[in-house]
C-alpha cells in the first residue's frame, strides 16, 4: 500500500501526511493533541422525548449532576421542555469551560 495519494485538484502526488494541518510523523502517524482538541467544541447537547414531565425532570437532574461532577469551572446548562406528540421533549445544552471536560462528560454517558 502506498503512502502517496493524488489530490483531486492537482495531478501532483500528495503525501497523506500533508493532507491536513496536523503535525504528524511518518513513522507512527501520530498527531499533536492540539489538532484534535482545540477548545472549539465545548458544548454537549442532549435531546429526548419522554412519556411525562416527571421522567424528563429526572433525566435533567441526573445529567446536571454528571456535568457538575466533571466541571472545573461552572458549566452553563440551558434546558428546555416542550409538549410534543408522544410526550415531553427535553433539550439540554451543556457548555463546559474546555473541550476535555465536554469529552469526559460525553464518555461518562456511554
C-alpha positions as CSV (number, residue, x, y, z in Angstrom):
1,X,0.0,0.0,0.0
2,X,1.4,3.4,-1.0
3,X,1.6,6.4,1.3
4,X,1.1,8.7,-1.7
5,X,-2.3,9.7,-3.0
6,X,-3.4,12.2,-5.6
7,X,-5.2,15.4,-4.8
8,X,-8.4,15.9,-6.6
9,X,-7.3,19.5,-7.5
10,X,-3.9,18.6,-8.8
11,X,-2.1,15.8,-10.7
12,X,0.9,16.2,-8.3
13,X,1.4,13.4,-5.7
14,X,0.3,14.4,-2.3
15,X,1.7,12.6,0.7
16,X,-1.0,11.6,3.2
17,X,0.9,13.4,6.0
18,X,0.5,16.7,4.1
19,X,-3.3,16.4,3.6
20,X,-4.1,18.1,6.9
21,X,-2.5,20.7,9.1
22,X,-1.7,18.1,11.8
23,X,1.9,17.7,12.9
24,X,2.4,14.1,12.1
25,X,5.4,11.9,11.9
26,X,5.8,9.4,9.0
27,X,6.9,6.7,11.4
28,X,3.8,6.3,13.6
29,X,1.1,8.6,12.2
30,X,1.0,10.4,15.5
31,X,-0.9,13.7,15.7
32,X,-0.5,16.6,18.1
33,X,-3.3,16.6,20.7
34,X,-4.0,20.3,19.9
35,X,-5.0,19.2,16.4
36,X,-7.8,17.0,17.8
37,X,-8.8,19.1,20.8
38,X,-8.6,22.8,20.0
39,X,-11.3,24.0,22.5
40,X,-13.7,25.0,19.7
41,X,-16.2,22.3,20.7
42,X,-17.2,22.9,24.3
43,X,-20.9,22.2,24.0
44,X,-22.6,18.9,24.5
45,X,-26.3,18.7,23.6
46,X,-29.0,16.2,24.6
47,X,-32.5,15.7,23.2
48,X,-35.1,13.1,24.0
49,X,-38.9,12.7,24.2
50,X,-40.2,11.3,27.5
51,X,-43.6,10.0,28.3
52,X,-44.2,12.6,31.0
53,X,-42.6,15.7,32.6
54,X,-41.5,13.8,35.7
55,X,-39.3,11.5,33.6
56,X,-37.8,14.5,31.8
57,X,-37.1,16.3,35.1
58,X,-35.4,13.1,36.5
59,X,-33.1,12.9,33.4
60,X,-32.4,16.7,33.6
61,X,-31.3,16.3,37.3
62,X,-29.2,13.2,36.5
63,X,-27.4,14.8,33.6
64,X,-26.9,18.0,35.6
65,X,-25.3,16.0,38.4
66,X,-23.0,14.3,36.0
67,X,-22.0,17.6,34.4
68,X,-21.3,19.1,37.8
69,X,-19.0,16.2,38.6
70,X,-16.9,16.9,35.5
71,X,-16.7,20.7,35.6
72,X,-13.6,22.6,36.7
73,X,-15.5,25.9,36.3
74,X,-19.2,26.3,36.3
75,X,-20.9,24.5,33.4
76,X,-23.6,26.6,31.8
77,X,-26.7,24.4,31.5
78,X,-29.6,25.6,29.3
79,X,-32.6,23.3,29.3
80,X,-36.0,23.4,27.5
81,X,-39.1,21.2,27.9
82,X,-41.8,21.3,25.3
83,X,-45.0,19.3,24.9
84,X,-44.9,17.3,21.7
85,X,-46.8,14.4,20.2
86,X,-45.9,11.5,22.3
87,X,-44.9,13.3,25.5
88,X,-42.4,15.9,26.7
89,X,-39.3,16.8,24.7
90,X,-36.3,17.7,26.8
91,X,-33.4,19.6,25.1
92,X,-30.3,20.5,27.1
93,X,-27.1,22.3,26.1
94,X,-24.1,21.9,28.4
95,X,-21.4,24.4,27.8
96,X,-18.1,23.5,29.5
97,X,-15.0,25.6,30.0
98,X,-12.9,23.4,27.9
99,X,-13.3,20.6,25.3
100,X,-11.6,18.0,27.5
101,X,-14.5,18.4,30.0
102,X,-17.0,18.1,27.2
103,X,-15.4,14.8,26.0
104,X,-15.2,13.4,29.6
105,X,-18.9,14.2,30.1
106,X,-19.9,12.6,26.8
107,X,-17.8,9.5,27.5
108,X,-19.3,9.1,31.0
109,X,-22.7,8.8,29.4
110,X,-21.8,5.8,27.4
